[in-house]
Amino acid sequence: MDLILDKELVFRDLTVNSDKEVLAFLANELYEKGYVKKEYIGAIQAREEEYPTGLPSTIPMIAIPHANFDLVNKTTLAIATLKNPIDFNNMENKKDLLPVQIIIMMAIGEPHGQVEMLQKIVNIIQDEPLRKEMMAANNDEKLLELLKKSI
């Protein structure tokens, strides 16, 4: 899988009011930089409604939104850390809300690539010190470096 990690897709300390707002922001950034087709923006919201991506863990929690591979031009990840946690529905139980502070939006351009990437992201989910380090990163390069190391 040819994964491009782009410093222009790293956003630290975002202030947003909802999961929809952060999803729209990240999907739009992916679109404007040519990584995804325009339809990806709506598809990410629709998919989140049906299949939530909040992952239960210790704080800081993480969400991994993604949409179909056929809407992706080039495989990449966009990452955001949030100044304040926002509620995402729990992947395991839609009714539960999780206070998410790290969002890794996956734009994976091949059919089986998502599974492969999810397996790598599981390492991040299981590594609380790493997630805390991601939240504490004081510049984009540092956050990107932590992401690269973990995948």
ZAMARGU-4260 file (C-alpha; in steps of 0.2 Angstrom, whole numbers, plus 5000, padded with zeros to 4 digits):
<rodrens>
0) 5000/5000/5000 | 5007/5017/4995 | 5003/5028/5010 | 5007/5046/5009 | 5008/5056/5025
5) 5007/5074/5022 | 5011/5088/5035 | 4997/5098/5027 | 4985/5085/5034 | 4990/5087/5052
10) 4979/5098/5063 | 4983/5101/5081 | 4972/5108/5095 | 4956/5110/5084 | 4941/5118/5092
15) 4925/5110/5085 | 4908/5108/5092 | 4903/5091/5085 | 4909/5076/5077 | 4900/5082/5061
20) 4910/5098/5061 | 4927/5089/5063 | 4922/5076/5050 | 4917/5089/5037 | 4933/5099/5041
25) 4945/5084/5038 | 4936/5077/5023 | 4936/5094/5015 | 4955/5096/5018 | 4957/5079/5010
30) 4947/5084/4995 | 4955/5101/4993 | 4972/5093/4993 | 4967/5081/4980 | 4967/5065/4990
35) 4948/5061/4988 | 4934/5064/4977 | 4921/5077/4981 | 4908/5063/4986 | 4920/5058/5000
40) 4914/5073/5010 | 4896/5067/5011 | 4900/5048/5011 | 4911/5050/5027 | 4896/5058/5036
45) 4884/5045/5030 | 4895/5031/5035 | 4898/5038/5053 | 4879/5039/5055 | 4877/5021/5051
50) 4894/5014/5057 | 4901/5025/5071 | 4920/5025/5073 | 4923/5030/5091 | 4934/5017/5099
55) 4932/5014/5117 | 4949/5015/5127 | 4957/5025/5141 | 4958/5044/5138 | 4962/5052/5126
60) 4950/5042/5115 | 4952/5040/5096 | 4940/5039/5081 | 4944/5032/5064 | 4932/5039/5051
65) 4933/5032/5033 | 4923/5030/5018 | 4924/5019/5003 | 4940/5016/4994 | 4932/5020/4977
70) 4931/5038/4983 | 4949/5040/4986 | 4962/5046/4974 | 4978/5044/4984 | 4980/5034/5000
75) 4983/5045/5016 | 4978/5048/5033 | 4973/5065/5041 | 4975/5067/5059 | 4968/5080/5071
80) 4969/5082/5090 | 4955/5092/5098 | 4957/5106/5111 | 4941/5099/5120 | 4934/5081/5118
85) 4919/5079/5107 | 4906/5065/5107 | 4907/5051/5095 | 4896/5036/5095 | 4904/5020/5101
90) 4909/5008/5087 | 4904/4994/5098 | 4887/5001/5104 | 4880/5015/5094 | 4870/5022/5109
95) 4886/5025/5119 | 4895/5042/5117 | 4914/5043/5119 | 4924/5059/5122 | 4936/5058/5108
100) 4951/5069/5106 | 4961/5061/5092 | 4954/5058/5075 | 4963/5049/5062 | 4953/5050/5045
105) 4958/5036/5034 | 4958/5039/5015 | 4963/5021/5009 | 4962/5019/4990 | 4962/5000/4989
110) 4949/4987/4994 | 4958/4978/5007 | 4969/4992/5013 | 4957/4998/5026 | 4959/4981/5036
115) 4978/4983/5035 | 4977/5001/5041 | 4965/4997/5055 | 4977/4984/5061 | 4991/4996/5062
120) 4979/5009/5071 | 4974/4997/5084 | 4992/4998/5090 | 4989/5017/5093 | 4973/5013/5102
125) 4981/5001/5114 | 4996/5013/5118 | 4989/5025/5130 | 5007/5034/5132 | 5008/5036/5114
130) 4990/5044/5113 | 4995/5056/5127 | 5011/5060/5118 | 5001/5064/5102 | 4990/5076/5112
135) 5005/5084/5119 | 5014/5086/5103 | 5018/5105/5101 | 5020/5105/5083 | 5014/5097/5067
140) 5031/5088/5063 | 5031/5080/5080 | 5013/5074/5078 | 5016/5067/5061 | 5032/5058/5067
145) 5022/5050/5081 | 5009/5044/5068 | 5023/5038/5056 | 5032/5028/5070 | 5016/5019/5075
150) 5011/5014/5057
</rodrens>
